[in-house]
Amino acid sequence: MYNEKIYIPYPELRLSSGTFANINRPVSGSTHEKELPIGKHPIQLYSQGTPNGVKVTVMLEELLALGHTGAEYDAWLISIREGEQFSSGFVEINPNSKIPALLDHSGERPLRVFESGSILLYLAEKFDALLPRDSATRTEALNWLFWQMGSAPFVGGGFGHFYVYAPEKFEYPINRYAMETKRQLDVLNGHLAEKRYLAGEEYSIADIAAWPWYGWLVQGTLYDAGEFLSVQNYHHVKRWADEITARSAVIRGRKVNRTGNDGVSERHQASDLD
């Protein structure tokens, strides 16, 4: 039974400050009516160039690099700080209102796919690529894919939030989530000491999923926390991250749904990234 003295009914629950205070709320559903745009390709991606969003644009660019022309796509920017993920059109694709979300129009009727791990697995199976066929190696790739999906919230919603975005900096939550982030980096470092990629010698969706989170951390580009986390100690993660970063498809995918000089807000054809 809850303590009536501290229980707060959700209509009164509010965050008064912080980077995402204006979009954090205790209820689901849309806040406004707005249809999503649709481009010329069967695959329509609605996303932003965050670590979770980059997973999918890298995956699509890798598929195109392998010659899968059916992976051509339109990418539309969803600005999460502006609350665009709460539009009626977006919520229809992803009732959880989180990027990325994808619509595949190649079948008889549009098929929605949401959650980055689900999208990666869907595309890998659709195009029979970037997921090992051998049962044991495939299982290993999926082990690490789901490890990433379960672990990264401690990095993003935990460490990243309290280290960067929280309006007040408190030692306990920062240290708590920094310790867990370092533990996860150590897990990867130990594994990659003996493996080129997460599933072995074959690059796969497991690497695509983990790279934007842990690769960016050890390269010092995520949360500007390299020194704080002593990322120089994770030599094998750094080797793995640098190899993936240099891939041409990764360079292209990293540009998509980004604002500023280092990317494009929308992508509708290959030349948009040139």
WOPEHU-V978645 format. One record per residue. OMEGA is omega in whole degrees, -180 to 180 (* if undefined). BURIAL is + if it has 24 or more other C-alpha atoms within 12 Angstrom, else -. Layout:
omega:OMEGA burial:BURIAL
omega:OMEGA burial:BURIAL
//
This chain:
omega:-179 burial:-
omega:176 burial:-
omega:-175 burial:-
omega:-178 burial:-
omega:-178 burial:-
omega:-180 burial:-
omega:179 burial:-
omega:178 burial:-
omega:-171 burial:-
omega:179 burial:-
omega:-178 burial:-
omega:-177 burial:-
omega:-177 burial:-
omega:168 burial:-
omega:-173 burial:-
omega:-178 burial:-
omega:-178 burial:-
omega:-174 burial:-
omega:-174 burial:-
omega:-176 burial:-
omega:-176 burial:-
omega:-179 burial:-
omega:177 burial:+
omega:-179 burial:+
omega:-174 burial:-
omega:179 burial:-
omega:179 burial:-
omega:178 burial:-
omega:-177 burial:-
omega:176 burial:+
omega:-178 burial:-
omega:180 burial:-
omega:175 burial:-
omega:177 burial:-
omega:177 burial:-
omega:177 burial:+
omega:178 burial:-
omega:179 burial:-
omega:-172 burial:-
omega:-176 burial:-
omega:177 burial:-
omega:-178 burial:+
omega:178 burial:+
omega:-178 burial:+
omega:179 burial:+
omega:-167 burial:+
omega:174 burial:+
omega:-173 burial:+
omega:172 burial:+
omega:176 burial:+
omega:179 burial:+
omega:-180 burial:+
omega:-178 burial:+
omega:177 burial:+
omega:-172 burial:+
omega:178 burial:+
omega:174 burial:+
omega:179 burial:+
omega:-180 burial:+
omega:178 burial:+
omega:176 burial:+
omega:178 burial:+
omega:178 burial:+
omega:179 burial:+
omega:178 burial:+
omega:177 burial:-
omega:180 burial:-
omega:-175 burial:-
omega:178 burial:-
omega:179 burial:-
omega:174 burial:+
omega:-170 burial:+
omega:167 burial:+
omega:178 burial:+
omega:-179 burial:+
omega:-179 burial:+
omega:171 burial:+
omega:-178 burial:+
omega:-175 burial:+
omega:178 burial:+
omega:178 burial:-
omega:178 burial:-
omega:-178 burial:+
omega:177 burial:+
omega:179 burial:+
omega:176 burial:+
omega:-179 burial:+
omega:180 burial:-
omega:-179 burial:+
omega:-179 burial:+
omega:177 burial:+
omega:177 burial:+
omega:180 burial:+
omega:-180 burial:+
omega:178 burial:+
omega:175 burial:-
omega:176 burial:+
omega:173 burial:+
omega:1 burial:+
omega:173 burial:+
omega:-173 burial:+
omega:171 burial:+
omega:177 burial:+
omega:-178 burial:+
omega:-174 burial:+
omega:-180 burial:-
omega:-180 burial:-
omega:176 burial:-
omega:-177 burial:-
omega:179 burial:-
omega:179 burial:-
omega:176 burial:+
omega:178 burial:+
omega:-168 burial:+
omega:-172 burial:+
omega:179 burial:+
omega:178 burial:+
omega:179 burial:+
omega:179 burial:+
omega:-179 burial:+
omega:178 burial:+
omega:-178 burial:+
omega:179 burial:+
omega:-180 burial:+
omega:-180 burial:-
omega:-176 burial:-
omega:180 burial:-
omega:-177 burial:-
omega:174 burial:+
omega:171 burial:+
omega:-175 burial:+
omega:179 burial:+
omega:177 burial:-
omega:-172 burial:-
omega:-177 burial:-
omega:-179 burial:-
omega:176 burial:-
omega:179 burial:+
omega:178 burial:-
omega:177 burial:+
omega:180 burial:+
omega:174 burial:+
omega:-176 burial:+
omega:175 burial:+
omega:-178 burial:+
omega:171 burial:+
omega:180 burial:-
omega:-178 burial:+
omega:180 burial:+
omega:-174 burial:-
omega:-173 burial:+
omega:177 burial:+
omega:176 burial:-
omega:178 burial:+
omega:-176 burial:+
omega:-179 burial:+
omega:178 burial:-
omega:-176 burial:+
omega:-177 burial:+
omega:-179 burial:+
omega:-174 burial:+
omega:-179 burial:+
omega:-174 burial:+
omega:-165 burial:+
omega:-178 burial:-
omega:-178 burial:+
omega:176 burial:-
omega:-178 burial:-
omega:179 burial:-
omega:-174 burial:-
omega:-174 burial:-
omega:-179 burial:-
omega:177 burial:-
omega:-180 burial:+
omega:180 burial:-
omega:-176 burial:-
omega:173 burial:+
omega:179 burial:+
omega:179 burial:-
omega:178 burial:+
omega:178 burial:+
omega:177 burial:+
omega:179 burial:-
omega:177 burial:+
omega:179 burial:+
omega:175 burial:+
omega:180 burial:-
omega:-177 burial:+
omega:178 burial:+
omega:-180 burial:-
omega:-176 burial:-
omega:173 burial:+
omega:-177 burial:-
omega:-177 burial:-
omega:175 burial:-
omega:178 burial:+
omega:-173 burial:+
omega:180 burial:+
omega:-179 burial:+
omega:-179 burial:+
omega:-174 burial:-
omega:175 burial:-
omega:-173 burial:+
omega:178 burial:+
omega:176 burial:+
omega:178 burial:+
omega:179 burial:+
omega:-179 burial:+
omega:-173 burial:+
omega:-173 burial:+
omega:-177 burial:+
omega:178 burial:+
omega:-172 burial:+
omega:175 burial:+
omega:179 burial:+
omega:178 burial:+
omega:-175 burial:+
omega:176 burial:+
omega:175 burial:+
omega:-177 burial:-
omega:178 burial:-
omega:179 burial:+
omega:-179 burial:+
omega:-171 burial:-
omega:-176 burial:+
omega:-179 burial:+
omega:-178 burial:-
omega:-178 burial:-
omega:-179 burial:+
omega:-173 burial:-
omega:179 burial:+
omega:180 burial:-
omega:-174 burial:-
omega:-172 burial:+
omega:-175 burial:-
omega:175 burial:+
omega:179 burial:+
omega:178 burial:+
omega:179 burial:+
omega:-178 burial:+
omega:-179 burial:+
omega:179 burial:+
omega:-180 burial:-
omega:-179 burial:+
omega:-176 burial:+
omega:-180 burial:-
omega:-176 burial:-
omega:180 burial:-
omega:178 burial:+
omega:177 burial:+
omega:-180 burial:+
omega:-178 burial:+
omega:-179 burial:+
omega:-178 burial:+
omega:-167 burial:+
omega:178 burial:+
omega:176 burial:+
omega:175 burial:+
omega:-178 burial:-
omega:-174 burial:-
omega:-174 burial:-
omega:-180 burial:-
omega:178 burial:-
omega:-178 burial:+
omega:178 burial:+
omega:176 burial:+
omega:-179 burial:+
omega:177 burial:+
omega:-174 burial:-
omega:-177 burial:+
omega:177 burial:-
omega:-176 burial:-
omega:-179 burial:+
omega:* burial:-
//
